[in-house]
Amino acid sequence: MNVFKNSKWIWISDEDKIDEYADFCDKISYSGGNTVMNISCDSDYTLYINGTFVASNQYGDFEHYKIYDLLDITPFLTIGENEIKILVHHSGYPTSRYRPAKAGLIYEIVCEDKIISYSNERILSRKNPAYVSGNKVLVSSQLGFTFAYDATKETDEGYAGSVAVNKNCIFYPRPIKKSVLKEKKPMTSLKTIDDCHYLIDLGSEVVGVPTLDVISDTEQKITIAYGEHIVDGGVRMKLGGRNFYYEYTAKCGQNVFTDYMLRLGCRYLEIFTEAPIKINYIGVLPQVYETVTRPCEFESELDRRIYDICINTLNLCMMEHYVDCPWREQALYACDSRNQMLCGYYAFEGKNAEYARSNLALIGEDRRDDDLLSICYPCGRGLAIPSFSLYYLIEMKEYLEYTGDVTLARKLIPKLNAICREFIKNSQNGIIQKFYDKEMWNFYDWSPYSSGTLGAAEDAPPDIAINALFIVALDCLEFMCNAADEKFIFTGIADNIRTCIRKEFLTDDNLFTMHKGNKEYTVLAHSLVLLANVATGDEKEFICDKIISGELIDCSLSMKLLEYEALLGVNTEKYRDFVLDEIRTNYKKMLDFGSSTVWETIKGESDFSNAGSLCHGWSAVPVYIFHKLGIAKYSE
């Protein structure tokens, strides 16, 4: 489809301002017929027709991979004149989920294949008077800005013609269906702490957009904070430079308001006012990427409950792309999404394949001068985690393996080759070295010897983890090349690195150290050694026995996937009970806490200086393991 052939990118001025809200108004005459609207913007939009909410949420993208939504607006139109209003928020600020680009809106309205309106200078526009532009308060550096809204400044005045702006984009249709809004999540409790202080419990973790219905006898500022837990007597509204709140200035009387662009991940809300208010509702409209979970049966009630909170977490961590955690970051990582995809192949009807592919394709559009992948996608920051580039090869191979779809691998093999060449370029004497740059985070896991140093160049010896992981990635690339009938250009390199690893990192304890010359024995490193087929013969069970003995430094929940794959790959029957017992112990702790989701780490909210997420997709590992071991049995 030749979209936007008449349309122009427009904005309220020819200036780019950070954290700016703009309104656009169009009117169309409608006499009947199927009508659609193609729309795209920078950075996010909310569409209203005749005062009714229609759609929101721009797909995360790049200028060279610009996504537009195709919306059926027929149900919202009436015979005669119709008013189209579009609220657009331009962030303009680099985060882990947004790459700054010029502000703009582009759209066209098509009735029965005839374009009846489109964006150009005639479209009326203005700076939105109620949203506070230039507020610039970050929820987090990963997620982006929160908002402030002043209902006392709502008006229909101030519109003028739009300005055409120059944006050079290549358009693609949204590759997946849009998320849908559900009925508001009920308040299970509303506690009045004092006349100007309230605490709301929504009963369980929810992801969606903020909404309120309150009555105020005076104009006043209301601050709505949100969080996943109540540990300190309230919500942790400000935490380590993060700001988990939004502000609403109420007018006198009833205030009904929904913001359709900021998505909250929370269970609790804490409200601070200047004068007493009546709360009819403050909470969240759940926004859901709809999936169908394949029904399963379990012999153990504990296993079923563990599985259920893992599935709930997977669902809550799907927005327009996978997100690591909906509360704190809402970012797409290659490592995190690998775990989420792998679990999704088993959990959902159709293996959630279309969604998985769209994520892999989005990651594949990332562009850096050094051919590694950015830390997240789309990303406006220069930071990279080299090991996560290798997880991309792993999840690409698994997508091909589980779906049989070779087309994506065939398209992206040149990019995967370029990633591998970057690692080879960074090797000496057959060993991959540390990536030495303050924008390179040599991270593998939240455990000793594995977490690297964020924001500082590491002048450190090479480690075993990146070398073993590179072998696994090369094996995955060879699998894809064979399936796609493409030449594998790195023959022999993996075997050479295997030899070098044994020479550099194998100690007289018959164990592999994280760094040469030390005795830094970790579960993660030895799991990777096993998965990379570096260990031979009796070494494999010796290493596995050391892992289950507790003598090695343990890995975190997300990396348990590698540990369990390694153990079960050596001897399923021998290590099956250990794997299941550990899962049941760790995840029962979350259930006993009352959690409806699985945690970022086993420490829960107290980790990361009290910023630990209680809903984190990478920890849904039991879904995969329960299916592999036959604990979860499909019931259809």
PyMOL commands that set and color helices and strands:
alter all, ss='L'
color gray80, all
select helices_A, chain A and resi 74-76+151-153+301-316+334-347+349-364+386-403+407-425+464-484+493-505+523-531+539-549+560-570+572-593+604-610+617-619+621-628
alter helices_A, ss='H'
color red, helices_A
select strands_A, chain A and resi 10-11+20-30+35-42+44-49+52-56+66-72+80-90+104-111+114-118+124-127+138-140+144-145+148-150+160-161+163-164+171-173+180-181+189-194+197-216+220-227+238-239+242-243+245-250+253-258+264-272+277-288+296-297+427-428+431-432+633-634
alter strands_A, ss='S'
color yellow, strands_A
deselect
rebuild
show_as cartoon
